[in-house]
Amino acid sequence: MKIKKLNRDIYFFIIIFLLMAAIFVFLYFKMNVLSDQLQQIQQSQLSQSIPKNIVDQNLTPPAYLETTSSISVVTTPPSPLPSTSSEQGEGLVIPVSLVFVASSSPALEPQTSLTITVEKAIKKENQIIFQINVFAKEAESYSAADLSSFFHLFDLDSGESISPAEIKGSFQTLPPKSSRTGSVIFNLLFNQNKIILQTGDENQSNFYEFDFLKKTYKEIVVG
């Protein structure tokens, strides 16, 4: 009797074990199926969230995209170096904002006040060029400007004033309320990086030191 009871217990244990194993296998495969479905849902959502304007990775790379095996190395296309003003032949340039008032030439009566503006100073080889603007703001009739009387280079050593070598622009006849632009040009006997500009007439003059290496200018007192 004891042997039969023992056999029944063994059979019962085996049945319970097989039943639990079947349940475990069923749950295992069910979880795999759920995991696959979850991955498919995530991939579907990810593909929908990617913008349509993303560049296709299979497109042919541009000429400056060099590929080595599986690594892509992007090299920036070379850009030309900016050329300096001296390389362009313009010379050394100092932006200027000097304004003074002077009387028009007595060649055309009646005389009137002229507003003269120095806009730029340029050193080119052995020349100094001042770009200027003359405005006949108060003129009621035609007037004239004698710029050679208003611009000089001043030599501190000798105390002499050097007149312009050339005046470019039409300043002999200025219509009333009009303005004209032009240039006052000085020739240098030797290469100078510092010069002193004298503006105004013999009754009232102002002096300005220009440093073309530092590209600066300042008003100074002479005498």
C-alpha positions as CSV (number, residue, x, y, z in Angstrom):
1,M,0.0,0.0,0.0
2,K,2.8,2.4,0.8
3,I,4.4,1.7,-2.6
4,K,1.1,2.6,-4.4
5,K,0.7,5.8,-2.4
6,L,4.3,6.7,-3.2
7,N,3.7,6.1,-6.9
8,R,0.6,8.3,-6.8
9,D,2.6,11.1,-5.2
10,I,5.3,10.9,-7.8
11,Y,2.7,11.0,-10.7
12,F,1.0,13.9,-9.1
13,F,4.3,15.8,-8.7
14,I,5.2,15.0,-12.4
15,I,1.8,16.3,-13.6
16,I,2.2,19.5,-11.6
17,F,5.7,20.0,-12.9
18,L,4.7,19.5,-16.5
19,L,1.7,21.9,-16.0
20,M,4.0,24.6,-14.6
21,A,6.5,24.1,-17.4
22,A,3.7,24.4,-20.0
23,I,2.5,27.6,-18.4
24,F,6.1,29.0,-18.3
25,V,6.6,28.2,-22.0
26,F,3.3,29.8,-22.9
27,L,4.1,33.0,-21.0
28,Y,7.6,33.1,-22.5
29,F,6.4,33.0,-26.1
30,K,3.6,35.4,-25.2
31,M,6.1,37.9,-23.9
32,N,8.2,37.6,-27.0
33,V,5.2,38.3,-29.2
34,L,4.3,41.4,-27.1
35,S,8.0,42.6,-27.3
36,D,8.0,42.3,-31.1
37,Q,4.8,44.2,-31.3
38,L,6.1,47.0,-29.0
39,Q,9.2,47.4,-31.1
40,Q,7.2,47.6,-34.3
41,I,5.0,50.3,-32.7
42,Q,8.1,52.3,-31.6
43,Q,9.7,52.1,-35.1
44,S,6.5,53.2,-36.7
45,Q,6.2,56.3,-34.4
46,L,9.9,57.1,-35.0
47,S,9.6,57.0,-38.7
48,Q,6.6,59.3,-38.6
49,S,8.5,61.9,-36.4
50,I,11.5,62.2,-38.8
51,P,11.1,65.4,-41.0
52,K,10.7,64.8,-44.7
53,N,13.5,67.2,-45.5
54,I,16.2,65.0,-43.9
55,V,19.0,64.5,-46.5
56,D,19.1,60.9,-47.8
57,Q,22.2,59.3,-46.6
58,N,22.5,57.5,-50.0
59,L,22.8,60.7,-52.0
60,T,26.1,61.3,-53.8
61,P,28.3,63.5,-51.6
62,P,29.5,66.9,-52.9
63,A,33.0,67.3,-54.2
64,Y,34.4,68.6,-50.9
65,L,33.0,65.5,-49.0
66,E,35.8,63.0,-48.8
67,T,34.8,59.5,-47.7
68,T,37.2,56.9,-46.3
69,S,35.7,53.5,-45.8
70,S,32.8,54.0,-43.4
71,I,34.0,57.4,-42.0
72,S,33.0,60.7,-43.8
73,V,35.4,63.6,-43.4
74,V,34.0,67.0,-44.3
75,T,36.5,69.5,-45.5
76,T,35.6,73.2,-45.9
77,P,36.1,74.5,-49.4
78,P,39.0,77.0,-49.4
79,S,38.0,80.6,-49.6
80,P,40.3,83.4,-51.0
81,L,42.2,85.5,-48.6
82,P,40.9,89.1,-48.3
83,S,43.2,91.5,-50.1
84,T,44.5,94.6,-48.3
85,S,43.9,98.1,-49.5
86,S,47.6,98.4,-50.5
87,E,47.3,95.2,-52.6
88,Q,44.4,96.8,-54.4
89,G,46.5,99.9,-55.2
90,E,44.4,102.2,-53.0
91,G,47.2,102.9,-50.6
92,L,47.0,103.6,-46.8
93,V,43.6,105.1,-46.0
94,I,42.5,107.1,-42.9
95,P,38.8,107.9,-42.7
96,V,38.4,111.6,-41.7
97,S,35.7,113.9,-40.6
98,L,37.1,117.4,-40.6
99,V,34.7,120.3,-41.2
100,F,35.5,124.0,-41.5
101,V,33.9,127.1,-43.0
102,A,35.8,129.4,-45.4
103,S,35.0,132.3,-47.7
104,S,34.5,131.7,-51.4
105,S,36.9,133.1,-54.0
106,P,36.6,136.8,-54.8
107,A,36.7,135.7,-58.5
108,L,32.9,135.5,-58.3
109,E,30.9,138.1,-56.5
110,P,29.3,138.3,-54.1
111,Q,31.4,136.1,-51.8
112,T,29.7,133.6,-49.6
113,S,30.5,131.1,-46.9
114,L,31.5,127.6,-48.0
115,T,31.3,124.4,-45.8
116,I,34.4,122.3,-46.6
117,T,34.6,118.7,-45.3
118,V,37.7,116.4,-45.5
119,E,36.3,112.9,-45.9
120,K,39.4,110.7,-46.4
121,A,43.2,110.8,-46.3
122,I,45.2,108.5,-48.6
123,K,48.9,107.9,-48.8
124,K,49.9,106.4,-52.0
125,E,53.6,106.0,-52.8
126,N,55.0,109.6,-52.6
127,Q,51.6,111.3,-52.7
128,I,49.1,112.4,-50.1
129,I,45.5,112.7,-51.3
130,F,42.7,114.3,-49.4
131,Q,39.2,113.7,-50.6
132,I,37.0,116.7,-49.9
133,N,33.5,118.0,-50.3
134,V,32.5,121.7,-50.8
135,F,29.0,122.8,-50.0
136,A,27.7,126.3,-51.0
137,K,24.9,126.2,-48.5
138,E,24.4,129.9,-48.1
139,A,25.1,131.0,-51.7
140,E,22.4,132.9,-53.5
141,S,24.3,132.9,-56.8
142,Y,27.2,131.1,-58.4
143,S,30.4,131.0,-56.3
144,A,34.0,129.6,-56.6
145,A,36.3,127.8,-54.2
146,D,40.1,128.3,-54.3
147,L,41.1,125.1,-52.4
148,S,44.8,125.8,-52.8
149,S,44.3,128.6,-50.3
150,F,42.7,126.4,-47.7
151,F,45.0,123.3,-47.7
152,H,48.7,123.1,-47.0
153,L,51.2,120.6,-45.6
154,F,53.2,122.2,-42.8
155,D,56.8,121.4,-42.1
156,L,57.6,121.6,-38.4
157,D,61.4,121.8,-39.0
158,S,61.4,124.7,-41.4
159,G,58.1,126.2,-40.5
160,E,57.1,126.4,-44.1
161,S,53.7,125.6,-45.7
162,I,53.7,123.4,-48.8
163,S,50.9,124.1,-51.4
164,P,49.0,121.4,-53.2
165,A,50.5,120.0,-56.4
166,E,47.1,119.4,-57.9
167,I,43.4,120.0,-57.3
168,K,40.9,117.6,-58.9
169,G,37.3,118.7,-59.3
170,S,35.2,121.5,-60.6
171,F,35.3,124.2,-58.0
172,Q,35.5,127.3,-60.3
173,T,31.7,127.6,-60.6
174,L,29.5,126.3,-57.8
175,P,25.8,126.6,-58.3
176,P,23.9,128.0,-55.3
177,K,22.9,125.5,-52.6
178,S,25.0,122.8,-54.3
179,S,28.0,120.6,-53.3
180,R,31.0,119.3,-55.2
181,T,33.5,116.6,-54.4
182,G,37.1,116.4,-55.4
183,S,40.7,115.8,-54.3
184,V,43.6,117.9,-53.0
185,I,46.9,116.2,-53.9
186,F,50.4,116.8,-52.4
187,N,53.7,115.4,-53.6
188,L,56.2,114.2,-51.0
189,L,60.0,114.6,-51.5
190,F,60.6,111.4,-49.5
191,N,58.5,108.7,-48.0
192,Q,56.7,110.0,-44.9
193,N,54.4,108.2,-42.6
194,K,53.5,111.3,-40.6
195,I,52.4,114.6,-42.0
196,I,50.8,117.8,-40.7
197,L,47.8,119.2,-42.6
198,Q,47.1,122.9,-42.3
199,T,43.5,124.0,-43.0
200,G,41.9,127.4,-43.3
201,D,43.3,130.7,-44.5
202,E,46.1,132.9,-43.3
203,N,43.7,134.6,-40.8
204,Q,42.6,131.4,-39.0
205,S,44.4,128.0,-39.4
206,N,44.1,124.6,-37.8
207,F,46.7,121.9,-37.8
208,Y,46.2,118.1,-37.8
209,E,48.8,115.4,-37.5
210,F,48.1,112.3,-39.6
211,D,49.9,109.0,-38.8
212,F,49.4,106.6,-41.7
213,L,51.1,103.6,-39.9
214,K,48.6,103.8,-37.0
215,K,45.8,105.2,-39.3
216,T,44.9,107.9,-36.9
217,Y,44.8,111.7,-36.9
218,K,44.5,114.4,-34.2
219,E,44.5,118.2,-33.9
220,I,47.7,119.7,-32.7
221,V,48.9,123.2,-31.7
222,V,51.7,124.7,-33.7
223,G,53.7,127.7,-32.5
